[in-house]
Amino acid sequence: MKLVVLDANNPAQPFPPLQNALRKPNGLLAVGGCLSSERLINAYRHGVFPWFSGDDPILWWSPHPRLVLFPEKLVVSKRLAKTLRQKKFDVTFNQAFESVIAKCAELRANAEGTWISDDIQRAYSQLHREGVAHSFEAWHNGELVGGLYGVALGKVFFGESMFHTMNDASKVAFSHCVHYLQTQGFQLIDCQVHSEHLVSLGAEEISRTEFYNLLKKYDQ
């Protein structure tokens, strides 16, 4: 099936139906377009997210299956529960968004290259200024040692990336994130694709169709 090429000058252009996504590579749906706030919000509301390396065009994905976490199903291991009780980390909300996304980009680059390019950082920082993207930060002795960021629409939080430089720092930040989202009435956390780290915290795979139906139910 031929990929749809999105018009960079028309951020309101609809995405193609999700069933048009390729099987290989899994979930590739469209190419091109832009990273404007309007385009990104349209993408998330359609069940799509951007993911591409620095030299590639913008690629848009809707994989099957989809990894999600229902907040009430968060798994807290005995080790993590002990760390939480010790209050080893101070956790904040929306206090260092640009630092969190920069740290996520830095660690990915050190490992295997990063898709969190300067353009991505600028785009999501703009979403943050618009009140759509958010961060949770874990601090130790005043130093940022873990965190995550994502996009909130309706009752759905779309997790994008997390980092840690100390053991359990990202898990503590994620645990606080999930509990905070519960208090705010969120029903679904999108984790995008399979990750053993997130599965250990209670994430599970559902079909693309089920994900889209939940998205339509909770994106209000």
Biotite code that builds the C-alpha atoms (Angstrom):
import biotite.structure as struc

atoms = struc.array([
    struc.Atom([0.000, 0.000, 0.000], chain_id="A", res_id=1, res_name="MET", atom_name="CA", element="C"),
    struc.Atom([1.349, 3.425, -0.941], chain_id="A", res_id=2, res_name="LYS", atom_name="CA", element="C"),
    struc.Atom([2.109, 5.757, 1.942], chain_id="A", res_id=3, res_name="LEU", atom_name="CA", element="C"),
    struc.Atom([0.239, 9.046, 2.115], chain_id="A", res_id=4, res_name="VAL", atom_name="CA", element="C"),
    struc.Atom([2.505, 12.083, 1.854], chain_id="A", res_id=5, res_name="VAL", atom_name="CA", element="C"),
    struc.Atom([1.264, 14.863, 4.133], chain_id="A", res_id=6, res_name="LEU", atom_name="CA", element="C"),
    struc.Atom([1.273, 18.485, 3.033], chain_id="A", res_id=7, res_name="ASP", atom_name="CA", element="C"),
    struc.Atom([3.677, 20.503, 5.190], chain_id="A", res_id=8, res_name="ALA", atom_name="CA", element="C"),
    struc.Atom([1.534, 23.609, 4.632], chain_id="A", res_id=9, res_name="ASN", atom_name="CA", element="C"),
    struc.Atom([-1.753, 21.996, 5.674], chain_id="A", res_id=10, res_name="ASN", atom_name="CA", element="C"),
    struc.Atom([-1.560, 20.820, 9.310], chain_id="A", res_id=11, res_name="PRO", atom_name="CA", element="C"),
    struc.Atom([-5.315, 20.210, 9.319], chain_id="A", res_id=12, res_name="ALA", atom_name="CA", element="C"),
    struc.Atom([-5.026, 17.604, 6.551], chain_id="A", res_id=13, res_name="GLN", atom_name="CA", element="C"),
    struc.Atom([-6.616, 14.368, 7.846], chain_id="A", res_id=14, res_name="PRO", atom_name="CA", element="C"),
    struc.Atom([-4.519, 11.291, 8.456], chain_id="A", res_id=15, res_name="PHE", atom_name="CA", element="C"),
    struc.Atom([-5.411, 8.198, 6.436], chain_id="A", res_id=16, res_name="PRO", atom_name="CA", element="C"),
    struc.Atom([-7.450, 5.441, 8.131], chain_id="A", res_id=17, res_name="PRO", atom_name="CA", element="C"),
    struc.Atom([-5.373, 3.535, 10.669], chain_id="A", res_id=18, res_name="LEU", atom_name="CA", element="C"),
    struc.Atom([-6.030, 0.225, 8.920], chain_id="A", res_id=19, res_name="GLN", atom_name="CA", element="C"),
    struc.Atom([-3.887, 1.560, 6.075], chain_id="A", res_id=20, res_name="ASN", atom_name="CA", element="C"),
    struc.Atom([-0.772, 1.358, 8.266], chain_id="A", res_id=21, res_name="ALA", atom_name="CA", element="C"),
    struc.Atom([1.932, -0.975, 6.981], chain_id="A", res_id=22, res_name="LEU", atom_name="CA", element="C"),
    struc.Atom([2.645, -4.316, 8.585], chain_id="A", res_id=23, res_name="ARG", atom_name="CA", element="C"),
    struc.Atom([6.353, -3.947, 7.842], chain_id="A", res_id=24, res_name="LYS", atom_name="CA", element="C"),
    struc.Atom([7.601, -1.713, 9.288], chain_id="A", res_id=25, res_name="PRO", atom_name="CA", element="C"),
    struc.Atom([4.848, -2.173, 11.829], chain_id="A", res_id=26, res_name="ASN", atom_name="CA", element="C"),
    struc.Atom([2.468, 0.771, 11.926], chain_id="A", res_id=27, res_name="GLY", atom_name="CA", element="C"),
    struc.Atom([4.030, 3.192, 9.438], chain_id="A", res_id=28, res_name="LEU", atom_name="CA", element="C"),
    struc.Atom([1.077, 5.240, 8.216], chain_id="A", res_id=29, res_name="LEU", atom_name="CA", element="C"),
    struc.Atom([2.232, 8.474, 6.584], chain_id="A", res_id=30, res_name="ALA", atom_name="CA", element="C"),
    struc.Atom([5.275, 10.558, 5.731], chain_id="A", res_id=31, res_name="VAL", atom_name="CA", element="C"),
    struc.Atom([6.029, 14.265, 5.635], chain_id="A", res_id=32, res_name="GLY", atom_name="CA", element="C"),
    struc.Atom([3.944, 17.109, 6.958], chain_id="A", res_id=33, res_name="GLY", atom_name="CA", element="C"),
    struc.Atom([5.195, 19.298, 9.784], chain_id="A", res_id=34, res_name="CYS", atom_name="CA", element="C"),
    struc.Atom([5.611, 19.385, 13.553], chain_id="A", res_id=35, res_name="LEU", atom_name="CA", element="C"),
    struc.Atom([3.251, 22.254, 14.259], chain_id="A", res_id=36, res_name="SER", atom_name="CA", element="C"),
    struc.Atom([1.084, 22.067, 17.364], chain_id="A", res_id=37, res_name="SER", atom_name="CA", element="C"),
    struc.Atom([-2.008, 21.641, 15.215], chain_id="A", res_id=38, res_name="GLU", atom_name="CA", element="C"),
    struc.Atom([-0.506, 18.710, 13.297], chain_id="A", res_id=39, res_name="ARG", atom_name="CA", element="C"),
    struc.Atom([0.775, 17.002, 16.470], chain_id="A", res_id=40, res_name="LEU", atom_name="CA", element="C"),
    struc.Atom([-2.541, 17.352, 18.295], chain_id="A", res_id=41, res_name="ILE", atom_name="CA", element="C"),
    struc.Atom([-4.383, 16.039, 15.232], chain_id="A", res_id=42, res_name="ASN", atom_name="CA", element="C"),
    struc.Atom([-1.994, 13.082, 15.203], chain_id="A", res_id=43, res_name="ALA", atom_name="CA", element="C"),
    struc.Atom([-2.534, 12.123, 18.839], chain_id="A", res_id=44, res_name="TYR", atom_name="CA", element="C"),
    struc.Atom([-6.283, 12.458, 18.522], chain_id="A", res_id=45, res_name="ARG", atom_name="CA", element="C"),
    struc.Atom([-6.117, 10.044, 15.583], chain_id="A", res_id=46, res_name="HIS", atom_name="CA", element="C"),
    struc.Atom([-3.942, 7.535, 17.447], chain_id="A", res_id=47, res_name="GLY", atom_name="CA", element="C"),
    struc.Atom([-0.763, 8.490, 15.575], chain_id="A", res_id=48, res_name="VAL", atom_name="CA", element="C"),
    struc.Atom([2.656, 9.680, 16.758], chain_id="A", res_id=49, res_name="PHE", atom_name="CA", element="C"),
    struc.Atom([5.847, 10.910, 15.034], chain_id="A", res_id=50, res_name="PRO", atom_name="CA", element="C"),
    struc.Atom([9.035, 8.842, 15.174], chain_id="A", res_id=51, res_name="TRP", atom_name="CA", element="C"),
    struc.Atom([11.982, 9.315, 12.877], chain_id="A", res_id=52, res_name="PHE", atom_name="CA", element="C"),
    struc.Atom([15.768, 9.689, 12.906], chain_id="A", res_id=53, res_name="SER", atom_name="CA", element="C"),
    struc.Atom([17.536, 12.932, 12.177], chain_id="A", res_id=54, res_name="GLY", atom_name="CA", element="C"),
    struc.Atom([18.118, 12.418, 8.433], chain_id="A", res_id=55, res_name="ASP", atom_name="CA", element="C"),
    struc.Atom([14.706, 10.882, 7.693], chain_id="A", res_id=56, res_name="ASP", atom_name="CA", element="C"),
    struc.Atom([11.563, 12.731, 6.685], chain_id="A", res_id=57, res_name="PRO", atom_name="CA", element="C"),
    struc.Atom([8.896, 12.972, 9.378], chain_id="A", res_id=58, res_name="ILE", atom_name="CA", element="C"),
    struc.Atom([7.345, 9.517, 9.796], chain_id="A", res_id=59, res_name="LEU", atom_name="CA", element="C"),
    struc.Atom([3.961, 8.912, 11.422], chain_id="A", res_id=60, res_name="TRP", atom_name="CA", element="C"),
    struc.Atom([3.072, 5.624, 13.145], chain_id="A", res_id=61, res_name="TRP", atom_name="CA", element="C"),
    struc.Atom([0.111, 3.669, 14.496], chain_id="A", res_id=62, res_name="SER", atom_name="CA", element="C"),
    struc.Atom([1.452, 0.228, 15.474], chain_id="A", res_id=63, res_name="PRO", atom_name="CA", element="C"),
    struc.Atom([-0.494, -2.953, 16.107], chain_id="A", res_id=64, res_name="HIS", atom_name="CA", element="C"),
    struc.Atom([-0.593, -4.051, 18.852], chain_id="A", res_id=65, res_name="PRO", atom_name="CA", element="C"),
    struc.Atom([-0.418, -0.911, 20.998], chain_id="A", res_id=66, res_name="ARG", atom_name="CA", element="C"),
    struc.Atom([1.179, -0.838, 24.432], chain_id="A", res_id=67, res_name="LEU", atom_name="CA", element="C"),
    struc.Atom([-0.961, 0.923, 27.042], chain_id="A", res_id=68, res_name="VAL", atom_name="CA", element="C"),
    struc.Atom([-1.283, 1.206, 30.792], chain_id="A", res_id=69, res_name="LEU", atom_name="CA", element="C"),
    struc.Atom([-4.600, 1.479, 32.558], chain_id="A", res_id=70, res_name="PHE", atom_name="CA", element="C"),
    struc.Atom([-3.680, 3.616, 35.592], chain_id="A", res_id=71, res_name="PRO", atom_name="CA", element="C"),
    struc.Atom([-5.407, 1.355, 38.092], chain_id="A", res_id=72, res_name="GLU", atom_name="CA", element="C"),
    struc.Atom([-3.228, -1.546, 36.887], chain_id="A", res_id=73, res_name="LYS", atom_name="CA", element="C"),
    struc.Atom([0.111, 0.047, 37.778], chain_id="A", res_id=74, res_name="LEU", atom_name="CA", element="C"),
    struc.Atom([2.438, -2.587, 39.233], chain_id="A", res_id=75, res_name="VAL", atom_name="CA", element="C"),
    struc.Atom([4.702, -1.424, 42.051], chain_id="A", res_id=76, res_name="VAL", atom_name="CA", element="C"),
    struc.Atom([7.372, -3.995, 42.877], chain_id="A", res_id=77, res_name="SER", atom_name="CA", element="C"),
    struc.Atom([8.586, -4.525, 46.432], chain_id="A", res_id=78, res_name="LYS", atom_name="CA", element="C"),
    struc.Atom([11.838, -2.793, 45.522], chain_id="A", res_id=79, res_name="ARG", atom_name="CA", element="C"),
    struc.Atom([10.070, 0.202, 44.015], chain_id="A", res_id=80, res_name="LEU", atom_name="CA", element="C"),
    struc.Atom([7.667, 0.401, 46.962], chain_id="A", res_id=81, res_name="ALA", atom_name="CA", element="C"),
    struc.Atom([10.671, 0.479, 49.323], chain_id="A", res_id=82, res_name="LYS", atom_name="CA", element="C"),
    struc.Atom([12.276, 3.261, 47.264], chain_id="A", res_id=83, res_name="THR", atom_name="CA", element="C"),
    struc.Atom([9.049, 5.248, 47.341], chain_id="A", res_id=84, res_name="LEU", atom_name="CA", element="C"),
    struc.Atom([8.796, 4.861, 51.120], chain_id="A", res_id=85, res_name="ARG", atom_name="CA", element="C"),
    struc.Atom([12.363, 6.052, 51.534], chain_id="A", res_id=86, res_name="GLN", atom_name="CA", element="C"),
    struc.Atom([11.508, 9.267, 49.671], chain_id="A", res_id=87, res_name="LYS", atom_name="CA", element="C"),
    struc.Atom([14.926, 9.192, 48.085], chain_id="A", res_id=88, res_name="LYS", atom_name="CA", element="C"),
    struc.Atom([13.775, 11.441, 45.250], chain_id="A", res_id=89, res_name="PHE", atom_name="CA", element="C"),
    struc.Atom([11.815, 14.655, 45.163], chain_id="A", res_id=90, res_name="ASP", atom_name="CA", element="C"),
    struc.Atom([9.239, 14.525, 42.347], chain_id="A", res_id=91, res_name="VAL", atom_name="CA", element="C"),
    struc.Atom([7.841, 17.624, 40.653], chain_id="A", res_id=92, res_name="THR", atom_name="CA", element="C"),
    struc.Atom([5.387, 18.338, 37.867], chain_id="A", res_id=93, res_name="PHE", atom_name="CA", element="C"),
    struc.Atom([6.065, 20.729, 34.962], chain_id="A", res_id=94, res_name="ASN", atom_name="CA", element="C"),
    struc.Atom([9.065, 22.308, 36.656], chain_id="A", res_id=95, res_name="GLN", atom_name="CA", element="C"),
    struc.Atom([11.768, 21.434, 34.104], chain_id="A", res_id=96, res_name="ALA", atom_name="CA", element="C"),
    struc.Atom([10.113, 20.358, 30.859], chain_id="A", res_id=97, res_name="PHE", atom_name="CA", element="C"),
    struc.Atom([12.869, 21.487, 28.510], chain_id="A", res_id=98, res_name="GLU", atom_name="CA", element="C"),
    struc.Atom([15.539, 19.904, 30.710], chain_id="A", res_id=99, res_name="SER", atom_name="CA", element="C"),
    struc.Atom([13.660, 16.596, 30.759], chain_id="A", res_id=100, res_name="VAL", atom_name="CA", element="C"),
    struc.Atom([13.266, 16.406, 26.984], chain_id="A", res_id=101, res_name="ILE", atom_name="CA", element="C"),
    struc.Atom([16.897, 17.433, 26.515], chain_id="A", res_id=102, res_name="ALA", atom_name="CA", element="C"),
    struc.Atom([18.022, 14.683, 28.919], chain_id="A", res_id=103, res_name="LYS", atom_name="CA", element="C"),
    struc.Atom([15.886, 12.135, 27.060], chain_id="A", res_id=104, res_name="CYS", atom_name="CA", element="C"),
    struc.Atom([17.518, 13.181, 23.780], chain_id="A", res_id=105, res_name="ALA", atom_name="CA", element="C"),
    struc.Atom([21.020, 13.142, 25.274], chain_id="A", res_id=106, res_name="GLU", atom_name="CA", element="C"),
    struc.Atom([20.803, 9.627, 26.683], chain_id="A", res_id=107, res_name="LEU", atom_name="CA", element="C"),
    struc.Atom([19.263, 8.200, 23.512], chain_id="A", res_id=108, res_name="ARG", atom_name="CA", element="C"),
    struc.Atom([22.050, 9.777, 21.453], chain_id="A", res_id=109, res_name="ALA", atom_name="CA", element="C"),
    struc.Atom([24.699, 8.236, 23.713], chain_id="A", res_id=110, res_name="ASN", atom_name="CA", element="C"),
    struc.Atom([23.131, 4.805, 23.263], chain_id="A", res_id=111, res_name="ALA", atom_name="CA", element="C"),
    struc.Atom([22.033, 4.358, 19.664], chain_id="A", res_id=112, res_name="GLU", atom_name="CA", element="C"),
    struc.Atom([21.144, 7.670, 18.099], chain_id="A", res_id=113, res_name="GLY", atom_name="CA", element="C"),
    struc.Atom([18.109, 9.746, 18.917], chain_id="A", res_id=114, res_name="THR", atom_name="CA", element="C"),
    struc.Atom([14.821, 10.591, 17.281], chain_id="A", res_id=115, res_name="TRP", atom_name="CA", element="C"),
    struc.Atom([14.408, 13.481, 19.738], chain_id="A", res_id=116, res_name="ILE", atom_name="CA", element="C"),
    struc.Atom([15.940, 16.021, 17.383], chain_id="A", res_id=117, res_name="SER", atom_name="CA", element="C"),
    struc.Atom([16.192, 19.761, 17.934], chain_id="A", res_id=118, res_name="ASP", atom_name="CA", element="C"),
    struc.Atom([13.012, 20.137, 15.862], chain_id="A", res_id=119, res_name="ASP", atom_name="CA", element="C"),
    struc.Atom([11.184, 17.646, 18.083], chain_id="A", res_id=120, res_name="ILE", atom_name="CA", element="C"),
    struc.Atom([12.385, 19.442, 21.205], chain_id="A", res_id=121, res_name="GLN", atom_name="CA", element="C"),
    struc.Atom([11.177, 22.790, 19.878], chain_id="A", res_id=122, res_name="ARG", atom_name="CA", element="C"),
    struc.Atom([7.817, 21.344, 18.828], chain_id="A", res_id=123, res_name="ALA", atom_name="CA", element="C"),
    struc.Atom([7.058, 19.689, 22.164], chain_id="A", res_id=124, res_name="TYR", atom_name="CA", element="C"),
    struc.Atom([8.339, 22.674, 24.120], chain_id="A", res_id=125, res_name="SER", atom_name="CA", element="C"),
    struc.Atom([5.768, 24.721, 22.217], chain_id="A", res_id=126, res_name="GLN", atom_name="CA", element="C"),
    struc.Atom([3.094, 22.174, 23.155], chain_id="A", res_id=127, res_name="LEU", atom_name="CA", element="C"),
    struc.Atom([4.219, 22.563, 26.756], chain_id="A", res_id=128, res_name="HIS", atom_name="CA", element="C"),
    struc.Atom([3.822, 26.333, 26.569], chain_id="A", res_id=129, res_name="ARG", atom_name="CA", element="C"),
    struc.Atom([0.327, 25.740, 25.216], chain_id="A", res_id=130, res_name="GLU", atom_name="CA", element="C"),
    struc.Atom([-0.506, 23.511, 28.191], chain_id="A", res_id=131, res_name="GLY", atom_name="CA", element="C"),
    struc.Atom([-0.693, 20.280, 26.174], chain_id="A", res_id=132, res_name="VAL", atom_name="CA", element="C"),
    struc.Atom([2.677, 18.618, 26.894], chain_id="A", res_id=133, res_name="ALA", atom_name="CA", element="C"),
    struc.Atom([3.802, 17.937, 30.454], chain_id="A", res_id=134, res_name="HIS", atom_name="CA", element="C"),
    struc.Atom([6.758, 16.610, 32.390], chain_id="A", res_id=135, res_name="SER", atom_name="CA", element="C"),
    struc.Atom([7.397, 14.846, 35.664], chain_id="A", res_id=136, res_name="PHE", atom_name="CA", element="C"),
    struc.Atom([10.813, 15.252, 37.230], chain_id="A", res_id=137, res_name="GLU", atom_name="CA", element="C"),
    struc.Atom([12.771, 13.243, 39.803], chain_id="A", res_id=138, res_name="ALA", atom_name="CA", element="C"),
    struc.Atom([15.447, 15.138, 41.754], chain_id="A", res_id=139, res_name="TRP", atom_name="CA", element="C"),
    struc.Atom([18.217, 13.958, 44.087], chain_id="A", res_id=140, res_name="HIS", atom_name="CA", element="C"),
    struc.Atom([20.001, 16.590, 46.168], chain_id="A", res_id=141, res_name="ASN", atom_name="CA", element="C"),
    struc.Atom([18.802, 19.251, 43.762], chain_id="A", res_id=142, res_name="GLY", atom_name="CA", element="C"),
    struc.Atom([20.005, 17.430, 40.634], chain_id="A", res_id=143, res_name="GLU", atom_name="CA", element="C"),
    struc.Atom([17.640, 16.241, 37.889], chain_id="A", res_id=144, res_name="LEU", atom_name="CA", element="C"),
    struc.Atom([18.205, 12.468, 37.766], chain_id="A", res_id=145, res_name="VAL", atom_name="CA", element="C"),
    struc.Atom([15.069, 11.147, 36.099], chain_id="A", res_id=146, res_name="GLY", atom_name="CA", element="C"),
    struc.Atom([11.847, 12.121, 34.427], chain_id="A", res_id=147, res_name="GLY", atom_name="CA", element="C"),
    struc.Atom([9.399, 11.708, 31.606], chain_id="A", res_id=148, res_name="LEU", atom_name="CA", element="C"),
    struc.Atom([7.286, 13.816, 29.296], chain_id="A", res_id=149, res_name="TYR", atom_name="CA", element="C"),
    struc.Atom([4.164, 13.331, 27.230], chain_id="A", res_id=150, res_name="GLY", atom_name="CA", element="C"),
    struc.Atom([0.976, 14.843, 25.849], chain_id="A", res_id=151, res_name="VAL", atom_name="CA", element="C"),
    struc.Atom([-2.368, 15.066, 27.663], chain_id="A", res_id=152, res_name="ALA", atom_name="CA", element="C"),
    struc.Atom([-5.631, 15.228, 25.733], chain_id="A", res_id=153, res_name="LEU", atom_name="CA", element="C"),
    struc.Atom([-8.985, 14.587, 27.354], chain_id="A", res_id=154, res_name="GLY", atom_name="CA", element="C"),
    struc.Atom([-8.527, 11.662, 29.741], chain_id="A", res_id=155, res_name="LYS", atom_name="CA", element="C"),
    struc.Atom([-5.582, 10.169, 27.845], chain_id="A", res_id=156, res_name="VAL", atom_name="CA", element="C"),
    struc.Atom([-1.880, 10.728, 28.535], chain_id="A", res_id=157, res_name="PHE", atom_name="CA", element="C"),
    struc.Atom([0.417, 9.900, 25.627], chain_id="A", res_id=158, res_name="PHE", atom_name="CA", element="C"),
    struc.Atom([3.823, 9.045, 27.062], chain_id="A", res_id=159, res_name="GLY", atom_name="CA", element="C"),
    struc.Atom([6.714, 9.994, 24.821], chain_id="A", res_id=160, res_name="GLU", atom_name="CA", element="C"),
    struc.Atom([10.026, 9.304, 26.542], chain_id="A", res_id=161, res_name="SER", atom_name="CA", element="C"),
    struc.Atom([11.689, 8.904, 29.922], chain_id="A", res_id=162, res_name="MET", atom_name="CA", element="C"),
    struc.Atom([15.235, 8.941, 31.262], chain_id="A", res_id=163, res_name="PHE", atom_name="CA", element="C"),
    struc.Atom([17.194, 8.218, 34.411], chain_id="A", res_id=164, res_name="HIS", atom_name="CA", element="C"),
    struc.Atom([20.751, 8.702, 35.600], chain_id="A", res_id=165, res_name="THR", atom_name="CA", element="C"),
    struc.Atom([20.144, 7.019, 38.963], chain_id="A", res_id=166, res_name="MET", atom_name="CA", element="C"),
    struc.Atom([18.550, 3.632, 39.588], chain_id="A", res_id=167, res_name="ASN", atom_name="CA", element="C"),
    struc.Atom([14.756, 3.749, 39.928], chain_id="A", res_id=168, res_name="ASP", atom_name="CA", element="C"),
    struc.Atom([14.546, 7.508, 39.294], chain_id="A", res_id=169, res_name="ALA", atom_name="CA", element="C"),
    struc.Atom([12.399, 7.142, 36.156], chain_id="A", res_id=170, res_name="SER", atom_name="CA", element="C"),
    struc.Atom([10.245, 4.480, 37.831], chain_id="A", res_id=171, res_name="LYS", atom_name="CA", element="C"),
    struc.Atom([9.600, 6.798, 40.771], chain_id="A", res_id=172, res_name="VAL", atom_name="CA", element="C"),
    struc.Atom([8.725, 9.644, 38.399], chain_id="A", res_id=173, res_name="ALA", atom_name="CA", element="C"),
    struc.Atom([6.450, 7.325, 36.419], chain_id="A", res_id=174, res_name="PHE", atom_name="CA", element="C"),
    struc.Atom([4.738, 6.054, 39.562], chain_id="A", res_id=175, res_name="SER", atom_name="CA", element="C"),
    struc.Atom([4.035, 9.620, 40.685], chain_id="A", res_id=176, res_name="HIS", atom_name="CA", element="C"),
    struc.Atom([2.839, 10.430, 37.171], chain_id="A", res_id=177, res_name="CYS", atom_name="CA", element="C"),
    struc.Atom([0.338, 7.566, 37.163], chain_id="A", res_id=178, res_name="VAL", atom_name="CA", element="C"),
    struc.Atom([-1.020, 8.429, 40.601], chain_id="A", res_id=179, res_name="HIS", atom_name="CA", element="C"),
    struc.Atom([-1.346, 12.087, 39.657], chain_id="A", res_id=180, res_name="TYR", atom_name="CA", element="C"),
    struc.Atom([-3.169, 11.203, 36.433], chain_id="A", res_id=181, res_name="LEU", atom_name="CA", element="C"),
    struc.Atom([-5.563, 9.022, 38.441], chain_id="A", res_id=182, res_name="GLN", atom_name="CA", element="C"),
    struc.Atom([-6.427, 11.945, 40.703], chain_id="A", res_id=183, res_name="THR", atom_name="CA", element="C"),
    struc.Atom([-7.198, 13.985, 37.580], chain_id="A", res_id=184, res_name="GLN", atom_name="CA", element="C"),
    struc.Atom([-9.539, 11.370, 36.134], chain_id="A", res_id=185, res_name="GLY", atom_name="CA", element="C"),
    struc.Atom([-7.283, 10.019, 33.378], chain_id="A", res_id=186, res_name="PHE", atom_name="CA", element="C"),
    struc.Atom([-8.324, 6.610, 32.083], chain_id="A", res_id=187, res_name="GLN", atom_name="CA", element="C"),
    struc.Atom([-5.549, 5.571, 29.713], chain_id="A", res_id=188, res_name="LEU", atom_name="CA", element="C"),
    struc.Atom([-1.785, 5.994, 29.288], chain_id="A", res_id=189, res_name="ILE", atom_name="CA", element="C"),
    struc.Atom([-0.405, 5.357, 25.815], chain_id="A", res_id=190, res_name="ASP", atom_name="CA", element="C"),
    struc.Atom([3.007, 3.666, 25.916], chain_id="A", res_id=191, res_name="CYS", atom_name="CA", element="C"),
    struc.Atom([3.184, 3.225, 22.117], chain_id="A", res_id=192, res_name="GLN", atom_name="CA", element="C"),
    struc.Atom([5.301, 0.091, 21.537], chain_id="A", res_id=193, res_name="VAL", atom_name="CA", element="C"),
    struc.Atom([6.439, -2.917, 23.563], chain_id="A", res_id=194, res_name="HIS", atom_name="CA", element="C"),
    struc.Atom([8.966, -2.228, 26.310], chain_id="A", res_id=195, res_name="SER", atom_name="CA", element="C"),
    struc.Atom([9.977, -4.716, 28.994], chain_id="A", res_id=196, res_name="GLU", atom_name="CA", element="C"),
    struc.Atom([10.551, -1.790, 31.341], chain_id="A", res_id=197, res_name="HIS", atom_name="CA", element="C"),
    struc.Atom([6.948, -0.602, 30.981], chain_id="A", res_id=198, res_name="LEU", atom_name="CA", element="C"),
    struc.Atom([5.490, -4.118, 30.950], chain_id="A", res_id=199, res_name="VAL", atom_name="CA", element="C"),
    struc.Atom([7.136, -4.644, 34.346], chain_id="A", res_id=200, res_name="SER", atom_name="CA", element="C"),
    struc.Atom([5.148, -1.625, 35.549], chain_id="A", res_id=201, res_name="LEU", atom_name="CA", element="C"),
    struc.Atom([1.831, -3.053, 34.354], chain_id="A", res_id=202, res_name="GLY", atom_name="CA", element="C"),
    struc.Atom([1.603, -2.000, 30.721], chain_id="A", res_id=203, res_name="ALA", atom_name="CA", element="C"),
    struc.Atom([-0.181, -4.376, 28.344], chain_id="A", res_id=204, res_name="GLU", atom_name="CA", element="C"),
    struc.Atom([-0.773, -4.751, 24.628], chain_id="A", res_id=205, res_name="GLU", atom_name="CA", element="C"),
    struc.Atom([-4.163, -4.161, 23.023], chain_id="A", res_id=206, res_name="ILE", atom_name="CA", element="C"),
    struc.Atom([-5.236, -4.106, 19.399], chain_id="A", res_id=207, res_name="SER", atom_name="CA", element="C"),
    struc.Atom([-5.009, -0.976, 17.292], chain_id="A", res_id=208, res_name="ARG", atom_name="CA", element="C"),
    struc.Atom([-8.799, -0.990, 16.945], chain_id="A", res_id=209, res_name="THR", atom_name="CA", element="C"),
    struc.Atom([-9.347, -1.255, 20.699], chain_id="A", res_id=210, res_name="GLU", atom_name="CA", element="C"),
    struc.Atom([-6.879, 1.550, 21.284], chain_id="A", res_id=211, res_name="PHE", atom_name="CA", element="C"),
    struc.Atom([-8.623, 3.804, 18.779], chain_id="A", res_id=212, res_name="TYR", atom_name="CA", element="C"),
    struc.Atom([-12.033, 3.073, 20.311], chain_id="A", res_id=213, res_name="ASN", atom_name="CA", element="C"),
    struc.Atom([-10.727, 3.919, 23.796], chain_id="A", res_id=214, res_name="LEU", atom_name="CA", element="C"),
    struc.Atom([-9.156, 7.059, 22.417], chain_id="A", res_id=215, res_name="LEU", atom_name="CA", element="C"),
    struc.Atom([-12.451, 8.228, 20.984], chain_id="A", res_id=216, res_name="LYS", atom_name="CA", element="C"),
    struc.Atom([-14.172, 7.415, 24.286], chain_id="A", res_id=217, res_name="LYS", atom_name="CA", element="C"),
    struc.Atom([-11.713, 9.257, 26.512], chain_id="A", res_id=218, res_name="TYR", atom_name="CA", element="C"),
    struc.Atom([-10.398, 12.080, 24.303], chain_id="A", res_id=219, res_name="ASP", atom_name="CA", element="C"),
    struc.Atom([-12.992, 14.588, 25.505], chain_id="A", res_id=220, res_name="GLN", atom_name="CA", element="C"),
])
